[in-house]
Amino acid sequence: MENISTPEEKKNHEKTQPEPAKHSIFDDVQGIIIGSLLASFGIAIFSHMNFLIGGTAGVSFLVQYSTDLSFGPVFFVINLPFYVLAVKKLGWEFTIKTFLAVFGVSFLTEVIPIIFEFGEINPWFAAILGGFLIGSGLLMLFRHKASLGGLNILSIYVQEYFQISAGKFQMVADTLIILAAFLVVDWKALAFSVLAAFALNIILAINHKPGRYHGMS
């Protein structure tokens, strides 16, 4: 193994390394579509089980459980103000991709219950599987320079500019949001929601770290 002992040698070594391959348009399109679908299916499971989640999705669930409004339209509208931060701090490319992902999830969460009928689901399994699905969907979106808006935008910003893991940042924020929802759902649903948040964010904390993935477009 080559020994690089000084900062200057390391810098020169990095210059000689080939640039990582960029995502093609097709790569981005399939990543956003599949990522949005995975996240939407997890959200549909949570909605069926009356679970919560963090971020703007959590706020959307609170509105859904408290009113006659459905998740999809509320989720789409709540995310609108965050695009201002996304444009200023993360650029138009990220903002447009995120808008498409949010639109996709808003649409798919309305369609999935129509084409896929949920029956009785063990709450432990629902929390873990739903969290893994949403986490995997977010991971795909992050790797194609997109997100699901809201705290996802903030977590990406924090990771890009302060080198703080997006998964760890959002794990703390999501847990606080879920705990704040104690008056909206019963304690069992709240407990499973915390488990779901852990399952979701463990995917990001392990698989989405600064500098680990460079195939960005």
N, C-alpha and C positions, 0 to 999 in steps of 0.2 A: 504494500500500500504506500502511495506517495506521501511523504512527510512534508507538511507545509508548516513551517515554524514561525514565520513572521507575518505581520499584517500585510506588508507589501507583497510578499510571496502569495498570500491568500488572495489578495485583490487581483494580482496578475493571473492566478489560476482560474478565478471566476470568469475573467474576461475571455479565457480560451474555451470555456465550456459552451456547447451549443445552446441556442435559445430553445426553451420548451415549445412544443407544438401548440399552436393556437386552436381553439375550437372553431369549427366551420359553422356557417349559418345553420346547416342541417343538424349539427351537434347541439346547438343552442335550442333549436325548435323542439327536437325530441326531448331534450333535458327539461325544458319548461313544461311541456305537455305531460310527460310521465311524472315529473316531480309534483305538479299540480294535482294529478290524478291520485297519487299515493296520499298526499296530504288531505285531499277531499274525502277519501274513503275513511281515513282515520277520524276526521272531523264528523263524518256521518255516523260512525260508531259512537263517538262521544255524545252526539246529539240524541241518539237513540237511548243511551244510558243515562242521560241528564248529567253527564260529567262536564267539567269546566276545563279550560286551558288558559294559558297566560296570553299576554299581549292583546292586540286589537281583536283577535279571535275570542279571547275570554270576555271582553266587553260585549262582543256580539252575542255570545251565549247568554250573558246576563240579560241583555235586552230581549232576546228570544224567550227566555224563561219567565220574564216579567210582563211581557206584552203578547199581542197576537202577531207580531212581526216575525218573519223567518230569518234564519241566519244569513243566507246569501246576500240579499240587498243591504242589510245592516252592515255586514262586513265590508262590502264594497264602498259604502258611503263613509264609514268611519276612517278608512284608510286614506281618503282624499287629502287631508291636510299634511300628511307625512311625505307626500311627493315633493313638497316645497323643500324640505330638508334633503331629500334624496337628490334633487336637481343641483342644489347648491354645494353639497358635500361629496356626492358620489357620482355625479354626472348624468347626462341624458340617457346613455346606453343602459345603465343600471336601472334608471327610473322607468324607462319604457318596458324593459323586460319584467320589472316588478309589477307594473300596471297590468301587463298581460297575464302574469301569474295570478294576481289577485282577482282579476276578472274571471280567469279560468276556474279558480276555486269557488268564487261566488256562484258561478253557473253550475258547476259540477255538484256542489253540495245540495242544490235544489233538484238535480236530476237523479242522483244516485238512489235516494229513497223510493223513486218511482220505478226504477228498473231493477232494483235489488231490495228484496224484502227481508228485513232483519227479524229474526225470531228471538228466542231467549238466549242471552249470552252471559256466561259466567263473568261477573264484574272484574275479577282479577285478570282474567284473560283479555277482556275488553280494554282495560286500562293499559296493560303492557303492550298488546298488539296495536292499539290505536296510537299510543305514544311512539312506538317503533315506526309505524307507517308515516306519521306526520314528521318525525325526525328524519327519516330517510328521504321524504319528499323535500324537506327544507335543505338537506345536504345536497341533493341534486341541484336545487335552485341556486344555492350559494355557489356551487362549483361552476355554474353557468352565468354567474354575475347577475343574479336575481334574488328576490326574497318574497315573503308574503306581507311586506309592508310593516307599519307600526314599529314594534320593538325589534323586529328583524332588521329594519333599516338602522336603528340605533346600535344594535349589536354588531352589525357589519361595520358601521362607522367606528365604533369603539375598538374593534379588532384591527381595522386598517390603520388607524391613527394612534392608538395607545397600546397596541400589541397585547390586548386582553382577550382571552379566548371568548369567542362569540357564544359558545355553549355554556360556559360558566356564568357569563354575564346574564344571559337570558334565563338560566336556571334559577338564579336568585330573584330576578324580576318576576318571573312566572309564578314562583312560589308565593311571593308577596301578594300578587294579584289574586291568586286562588284563595289564599287565607282571608283576603278582604271580602270574598264572596260568601262568607259564612252565613249571612242572613238570607241568602237567595236559595241555597240548596241545603239538604240535610247533611248531617255530619258524615254519614257513610259515603255519600257521593263526593263530599269534599275530600275525604281520606283517599278514595280511589283517584280523585283528580290530582292529588299530590303525587301519588305513585305514577300516574300517567305523565305528569310533567317531568319526573325523574327519568322515566323510560325515554321520553322524547329527547331530553337534553343530554343524556348520556351518549346518544348517537352523535350529537354535535361535538360534545366535549372531547370525545375520543378521536373522531374522524375529521374534524374541521379545526385545525390548529394553524396559527400564523406560519407561513413559509412552507407548509407541507405540500400544498397543491398549487401547481403553477400553470396548468393547462387552461388558462383563462383567456377569453376573447376580449 
